Amino acid sequence: MDARPRFLMTDPSAFEVSYRINPWMDPAAWTAACADRAKAASADLRHALQDLGAHVETVEAVRGLPDLVFPANAAVVLDGKVLLARFRHPERQGEETVFRAVFARLKARGLISEVVDLPEGMLQEGAGDAIWDAQRGHFWAGFGPRSNRASLGVIRRTFGQEVVGLELVSDRFYHLDTCFCPLSGGQVLYHPEAFTPDALAAIRERVAPADRIEADAAEAAAFCVNAVNLADTLVMAEAPASLRAKLKAQGYRLVEVDLAPFIRSGGAAYCMTLRLDRASAARPVILAAE
Ligand code: ARG
């Protein structure tokens, strides 16, 4: 068994900001220079993951589907099972067919075992709104701006795992992965203002005070909560010094990548990837240096 982490990423050649489905997106401010910088930024993220020992599978770019670069929204994946997403906005609905074909190919290669559809009419935007907490052994699932509340039950039944729902209130933090990130050591990095009082209560009930790392407005706006965590390393967009200090104090190592062109679309490291090999039985191990 290959134990290396495996991620999906999309070729950024067709990436642009050409419509506005969240407040970060401003098509008028998008230039050819942004597109060039996006290609370099995506390559930097890929290399950062590969340097940490990960495999990266590539989805081909499709003209007219710029947000295909955010495969975290394509599906929820656990134990080889894939629950295909359904997008709220017509601008992204064309991605569903593309990702369906991508998962069929991954299945043919034995990299996943099963692809499941959501019930008719239900909206759920993949791992962007359903984050596996490997330490606690359950999903945290966001709903409101994009995914339906009813999707929580579908995730629970599909994977046979507990799902803790977290309602999102802010149009700037419209996917759970923009404001919530469970870490390998049991801490949770989150931006409290993005949640309803009930959601905050659910977080505070399950995460001990010492394990709650709060990201302030500037840290969240830098899209640093949208991080990929591998053992004690966090791969994220360029971080304010304040956040760097908080995470280092908890024993994490940061690998920062300039993801500015993708932040213009409202996304960064976590949502530019989709982890394919997550297993419910695995508990993260903080690897000692060899
Ligand atoms: N422009 C994309 C959208 O609004 C960005 C998606 C970022 N994905 C995420 N999981 N945060 O849908």
Residues whose N, C-alpha, C, O or C-beta is under 5 A from the ligand:
A	BS01	LIG	I21 N22 D67 F70 A72 G128 H175 D177 T178 S265 G266 G267 C271
